[in-house]
Amino acid sequence: MAHDIPAVELAPGVNLPTIGFGTWQITGRSAYESARAALDAGYRHIDTATMYGNEEEIGRALRDSGLDRSDVFITTKLPPSHAGRERQTLDASLKALGVDFVDLWLIHWPPARGKSLPTWISFLEQRDAGRIRSAGVSNYDTALVDELTKETGETPVVNQVAWSPGQHEPQFLDDMRARRVVVEGYSSLKNTPLNDPALVGIAERHGVTVPQVVLRWQLHHDIVVIPKSTRPERMRENLSVLDFELTSEEIEAVSSV
């Protein structure tokens, strides 16, 4: 049974669940089994990429789950080295996933100088053709996002970036909010001292783990999270961050770690 996961609207009828299942570095049989377990646990947002090499396994997990395609939000990403081959790359992703469209397609990293804008224009063409429902970027700074908007009049709906208590920039988040760009955070636990006394104390007060506190902190900042795990119990644990809330003082304490 699916959890009642809040979603943010990217476009009319395109709703991105705020907790997704990340699949970086999960390949082969493990990718299939993990994706199946995540869908069984209630995840309805799967994040993958051409570069991850697991789209075929994720597509098979989706089919075997018995869920309708419309019930699961799928994100994949174009490697920067594939700039200029956008359509062919998307063809390969759709075939591997076994779907007619993806819900969100991201430029994984800014391509080499001068190629970002043509790639973005191609993304918009694929969206208008109905092969992707929404288009965004990953690892873009504010200036690069503004360049795409200035030249096309269209702003990426999502910017997926590394985000954690140990690696975050409040000004960047303010900039994205001002542009109505949804921020997705990856590597949530990286560069964060999980044994920090402040984090441990907050976790103990709520009867949760430190990783759950970190994910909850991100959600309080309206950042979409995509934690990954190959363990079903951890997948369920990550979903349960919706069951508690941090105080404003606790949020500030996590930000200061």
N, C-alpha and C positions, 0 to 999 in steps of 0.2 A: 504494500500500500504506500502510495507516494506521500511524503511529508508535505505540509503546507508551507512551501518555500516561497518567500516573497520574491517578486520579480520587478524589474525596471523596464519600462517601455522604451525600446529603441526606435520604433516606427509603428504606425498604426497596425495592430495585430501581431507585432514582433516583440515578445516579452522575454527578457533574459533573466533566468533564475539567478538570484544573488549568491547561491552556493552551487558550485559546479564540481565536477570530478576531473582533476588534472591527470594527464597520462604521460608526461615527459619521462623518458627513461624506462617506460614499461613497454616491453615488446613481446612478440611471439605469443605463446600459450598464456603467459602471465597477463598480457594485455587483454586477451579475450576473457579470461576468467575474472580479472579485476573489473572490467567494464560490465560484465554480467552481474557480478556481485553488487556493484554500485547501483545499477538500475534496479536490482531486487531490493536494495536498501532504501530506495526512494529518490535517488538522484535523477534529475530530468534535464541535466545540462552536462554535456561531455565536451571536454576541450582537448583537441589533438592538433596535429600539424603535419604537413608533408615531411618535414625534417625528422619527425618522431618515428616514422617507419612502422606505424601501427594502425593505419586507417582501415586496412582490410579486416583486422581482428575486431576492431571496434564496430565496424559495419555488421559483422557476423553476430556479435553480441547483441546489437540492436535488433536484428531480425529474430534471433532466438529468444529474445526477452518476451516476445508476444505483444509488446507495446506498439501502439500506432506511431507512425513516423511523426505525426503532428504533436505527439506528447513529449518528444525529446528534442531539446535545443542542441544543435551540433555546431561547434566552432572548429574550423581548421585554418591553416596559415600558409602563406606563400613564402618560400625561402627567398632572401634578397638576391641570391645568385640566379633565380628564375625570372628576374625582371626582364620583360620583353617576351616572355613565354607564359603569360598569365593564363590565357585560355587553355593551352595544352596542360598546364599544371592543374587547373581546376577540373578539366576533363578527367585527369588521372585520379584526383581526389574523389570526385563523384563516383567514378567506377569502383574504386577501392572500397568506399563506404557503402556502395550499393544504394545510393539515393539519387533523387532528381535535383536536389538543391541542398545547400547548407544554409543554416540560419545566420551565420556570421563568418565572414572571411576576413582575415587580418593580413596585412603586410608584416611579416614576422620581425624583420629589422629594417631600418632604412637602407634601401639599395645604394649602390655606388653613386657618387655625385652626378646629378642631372637625371637620374632614372626614377626618382621617387614620384614626380608628377605624372609622367606617362603611365607608370604602374597604377597610380591612383585613378587616373582617367579610365584605364582598362577595368579596374574594379567596379567603377560606376556603371560601365557598359554591361558588365556581367550581372550587376544588380538589376538594371533596367530590363535585361533579358530574362529575368526570373530564375537565374541559376544560383543566385545568392539572395538572401532576404535583407541583409544589411552588411555594410562594409566598414572596416575599421583598420587600426594600425596597432603595432606593438613596438615598444622601446623607442617611441618618438618623443622628442622634447617639444616644448610649447612652440618654439619658432618653426619647427618642421610642420606641426599641425596647422599653424597659421598660414604657412606657404600653400598647403593644399587647399585650404579654404579660400584664400585670396585668388588663386588661379582658376578654381572651378566653381566657387560658390557653394561647395558642399564640404561639410566638416565630418571627419570620421566620427562615428557614433560611439566607438569604444577605443580606448588606448590601454593596452595591457602592458604593465610594467612591473619590475621587481618592487615589492612593497612589504615592509616589515617594521617593527619597532626600531630595529637597528639600522634601517635604511628607508627613510621616508623624507619627503620634502613638502611641508605644508603649503608653501607658495605654489608649487606645481599643482597640488590638488585644488587650490583656489583657482588657478588658471584654467584647469580642465572644467571645473564646475561653471565658471563664467562662460565657457564656450559650449556648455551642455554636452560635454564629452564624458561618458561613463568610464571610470577608471576600474580596471581589473587588476588585482594584485597577485603576482606569483612569487615563489620563494618566500612564503610568509614567515618561515621560521629561520631563514638564513641570516647570519650576522646578528642574531638575537641571543643573548645569554639566557638560556632557558632555566638556569639555576639562580637567576637574579632574585634576591630576597623579596623585592617588591612584587615581581610576577608570581613567585611561589605563595606569597601571602594572599594575594588576590584570588589565586586558584583555590587555596584552602578555604577561604571565606565562602566561596560559591560551591564548594564540593566538586570542582572540575579540575582538569589538567591545565598546565601552563599553555600547551598548544591551543586548547580551546579558548583560553583567555585572549591569546593573540588573534585568533580568527574572529572572535566576538568584537575585539577592538577595531578590526578592519571594517566589519559590518556597521559599527557605530559611526564610521566615517563615510558610509555609503559606498564602500569599495567592494566590488564583487570578488569573491574568493574562490579559488580553484585548487583546494588541497588535494594531494595525491596520496594514495596508500594502496598496498596490495592486500591488506588485512581487513576483512569485512567488519570486525569489531571496531577498528579505527575509523572506517568509513562512517559507521553509525555514530560514532563519537563526534566526528566532525559535523555531521548534520545536527546533532543535539545542541550545538552552540546557540540555536534559536530559543532554547529553553531557559536562558537566563540573560540578564542585562547587567552591564557595568554602570557604576555611578559616574558622574562627571569627574569626580576626584580620581577614581580608578582609571578612567580613560586618560587623564592627564599623566598619571603615574606611569602607565604603559608607554605613552609617547616619550617620556623622559628617560626610559631605560637606555 
